[in-house]
Amino acid sequence: MTVPSPSPLAYVPFVSVQNMMRLVHSIGIEAFIQELAGYIEEDFRRWSEFDKTPRVASHSRDGVIELMPTADAENYGFKYVNGHPKNMREGYQTVTAFGVLSSVANGYPILLSEMTVLTALRTAATSALMATYLAPEGSRVMAMIGNGAQCEFQALAFRALLGINTLRLYDLDPEATGKARRNLEGQGFEVVTCASGEEAVEGAQIITTCTADKQYATILTDNMVGSGVHINAIGGDCPGKTELHRDILLRSDIFVEYPEQTRIEGEIQQLDPDHPVTELWRVLRGEAQGRVDTRQVTLFDSVGFAIEDFSALRYVHARVRGTPYAEPLDMLADPDDPRDLFGMLERARG
Ligand SMILES: NC(=O)c1ccc[n+]([C@@H]2O[C@H](COP(=O)([O-])OP(=O)(O)OC[C@H]3O[C@@H](n4cnc5c(N)ncnc54)[C@H](O)[C@@H]3O)[C@@H](O)[C@H]2O)c1
């Protein structure tokens, strides 16, 4: 059987996991995060230009599968992502993802990309970008509770954007902390491993929580959070899955990506639906203030929003051009006569 070769319009550039890793190393991990943070900032500053909706989540006993769509006048993007805290114990990743960027003009995809590595990079870039507005000035020490897949990416982003050089690590599982310690010492950080969350937060100006557990967990209790600290809470991102005690929320100034989604998924699901929060885009546009005094407790209640993935796809699309890191994938049927899809199928009979 001779199937005719695909025409040029059939091909969509595809960035595989291998090629994403090559792309990241060709740019440098911290430079990649810094440039990506620039794209995220640019897109959040033009907030009103985007279609926005809370992500579409399909919950099951052990996890969630989500679609995260958004569009501006030029491009449409979506990410497929899962979150299954039990996976790690079975040798699978907690979070995996891929995504598509398309042309709004004709609906054709212009990029298909792995997004598991990219999600870790964009989550870290968003956290560090917000911390530049929220963390105490001169922050150098960060506590990191939860030392799984996201941990090192967060650390590198906070060094690239804020100058964090000392990390205080804690995880329920000492093997996770051992892994993070090896990786992070290899990257030149001063690393302190801690026996508890209480020990990890000692002397830290920033506390990052990135644990995975499908329950209302209490990774931080109120007495663990001193005045003037910035909390970067990324692990609470589903209904019934949070990390902070409610009392911390009541004395923090809370910053969120998209309230309509965060009130369903974030730490603030524990609060009244009209509890005041500040939207990131307003801070980035200079319409709202970030940190205003040294004693304030600031909280970035991160859940991950579609525009961050759109920015990441837009960035990768721009950065792979002219490199060998995008392979042409025969993904779109392209009959000679656009109406003769059936004829194309028949001719493939040979
Ligand atoms: N906000 C976002 O944009 C965003 C993006 C990606 C992932 N996430 C979330 O971040 C979390 C971490 O993701 P990951 O890929 O690193 O997961 P992972 O499973 O690789 O790592 C999670 C770690 O948390 C540890 N842990 C669980 N309960 C703990 C506890 N009570 N105290 C201390 N450590 C504990 C586990 O031992 C594990 O090492 C997940 O909940 C994920 O859903 C959020």
The ligand as an SDF file (V2000), in Angstrom:
LIG
                    3D

 44 48  0  0  0  0  0  0  0  0999 V2000
    0.1570   26.0890   41.2180 N   0  0  0  0  0  0  0  0  0  0  0  0
    0.5700   25.5590   40.1040 C   0  0  0  0  0  0  0  0  0  0  0  0
    0.5990   26.2060   39.0600 O   0  0  0  0  0  0  0  0  0  0  0  0
    1.0820   24.1630   40.1290 C   0  0  0  0  0  0  0  0  0  0  0  0
    1.8020   23.6620   39.0290 C   0  0  0  0  0  0  0  0  0  0  0  0
    2.3340   22.3580   39.1100 C   0  0  0  0  0  0  0  0  0  0  0  0
    2.0980   21.5810   40.2440 C   0  0  0  0  0  0  0  0  0  0  0  0
    1.3520   22.0960   41.2620 N   0  0  0  0  0  0  0  0  0  0  0  0
    1.1100   21.3110   42.4860 C   0  0  0  0  0  0  0  0  0  0  0  0
    2.3100   21.3280   43.2310 O   0  0  0  0  0  0  0  0  0  0  0  0
    2.3680   20.1700   44.0510 C   0  0  0  0  0  0  0  0  0  0  0  0
    3.7340   19.5160   43.9220 C   0  0  0  0  0  0  0  0  0  0  0  0
    3.8620   18.9720   42.6240 O   0  0  0  0  0  0  0  0  0  0  0  0
    5.0520   17.9860   42.2860 P   0  0  0  0  0  0  0  0  0  0  0  0
    4.9590   17.7320   40.8270 O   0  0  0  0  0  0  0  0  0  0  0  0
    6.3060   18.5380   42.8620 O   0  0  0  0  0  0  0  0  0  0  0  0
    4.5860   16.7030   43.1280 O   0  0  0  0  0  0  0  0  0  0  0  0
    5.4940   15.4710   43.6460 P   0  0  0  0  0  0  0  0  0  0  0  0
    4.5170   14.3780   43.9330 O   0  0  0  0  0  0  0  0  0  0  0  0
    6.6060   15.2210   42.7220 O   0  0  0  0  0  0  0  0  0  0  0  0
    6.1120   16.0130   45.0210 O   0  0  0  0  0  0  0  0  0  0  0  0
    5.3190   16.3110   46.1300 C   0  0  0  0  0  0  0  0  0  0  0  0
    6.1370   16.0920   47.3980 C   0  0  0  0  0  0  0  0  0  0  0  0
    5.3280   16.5070   48.5140 O   0  0  0  0  0  0  0  0  0  0  0  0
    5.6970   15.6660   49.5980 C   0  0  0  0  0  0  0  0  0  0  0  0
    4.6710   15.7670   50.6500 N   0  0  0  0  0  0  0  0  0  0  0  0
    3.3980   15.3290   50.6040 C   0  0  0  0  0  0  0  0  0  0  0  0
    2.7780   15.6340   51.7660 N   0  0  0  0  0  0  0  0  0  0  0  0
    3.6720   16.3120   52.5210 C   0  0  0  0  0  0  0  0  0  0  0  0
    3.6210   16.8970   53.8140 C   0  0  0  0  0  0  0  0  0  0  0  0
    2.5000   16.8510   54.5580 N   0  0  0  0  0  0  0  0  0  0  0  0
    4.7280   17.5220   54.2940 N   0  0  0  0  0  0  0  0  0  0  0  0
    5.8580   17.5790   53.5480 C   0  0  0  0  0  0  0  0  0  0  0  0
    5.9670   17.0290   52.3200 N   0  0  0  0  0  0  0  0  0  0  0  0
    4.8910   16.4060   51.8070 C   0  0  0  0  0  0  0  0  0  0  0  0
    5.8220   14.2870   48.9830 C   0  0  0  0  0  0  0  0  0  0  0  0
    6.5900   13.4100   49.7820 O   0  0  0  0  0  0  0  0  0  0  0  0
    6.5170   14.6350   47.6460 C   0  0  0  0  0  0  0  0  0  0  0  0
    7.9300   14.5160   47.7240 O   0  0  0  0  0  0  0  0  0  0  0  0
    1.2290   19.2640   43.6120 C   0  0  0  0  0  0  0  0  0  0  0  0
    0.1890   19.3800   44.5710 O   0  0  0  0  0  0  0  0  0  0  0  0
    0.7980   19.8380   42.2740 C   0  0  0  0  0  0  0  0  0  0  0  0
   -0.5730   19.6150   42.0200 O   0  0  0  0  0  0  0  0  0  0  0  0
    0.8560   23.3600   41.2240 C   0  0  0  0  0  0  0  0  0  0  0  0
  1  2  1  0
  2  3  2  0
  2  4  1  0
  4  5  1  0
  4 44  2  0
  5  6  2  0
  6  7  1  0
  7  8  2  0
  8  9  1  0
  8 44  1  0
  9 10  1  0
  9 42  1  0
 10 11  1  0
 11 12  1  0
 11 40  1  0
 12 13  1  0
 13 14  1  0
 14 15  2  0
 14 16  1  0
 14 17  1  0
 17 18  1  0
 18 19  2  0
 18 20  1  0
 18 21  1  0
 21 22  1  0
 22 23  1  0
 23 24  1  0
 23 38  1  0
 24 25  1  0
 25 26  1  0
 25 36  1  0
 26 27  1  0
 26 35  1  0
 27 28  2  0
 28 29  1  0
 29 30  1  0
 29 35  2  0
 30 31  1  0
 30 32  2  0
 32 33  1  0
 33 34  2  0
 34 35  1  0
 36 37  1  0
 36 38  1  0
 38 39  1  0
 40 41  1  0
 40 42  1  0
 42 43  1  0
M  CHG  2   8   1  16  -1
M  END
$$$$
